[in-house]
């Protein structure tokens, strides 16, 4: 039995990758607003690379996997 388009969209929209992407987006917005703080010390994050590392860590995505996917 074929799957309808609506069912297919529902499966795609609830995928783990989409949730991870949303988490990274949320953390990067925090960084841009100046509200992102590091875990242990609680200091403000000023470095963009550090913000990316925190975002990927919270989303549960390793940097190696992310780089391997990019062409």
Phi, psi and omega in degrees: 000123181290151180270136179286163181298321181297318178294320180295316179299320181296319179295319182290318185292334181261019182288150180300327181296322180292322179293321178295318179298320179294322180294316179298317180299318181297314181294320180292328175295318177302317180298315182297326179281347181085022183255356183282130181235149180285158186294300188290305186273336181081013179283155177294142177272123182252340184265129182296322179297322178294321179296320178296318179298318179295317181299314180293323179296313181294327180282343180082032179245129178277150181293327179297315180295321181296317180290325182294329181286328184288138181286000000 
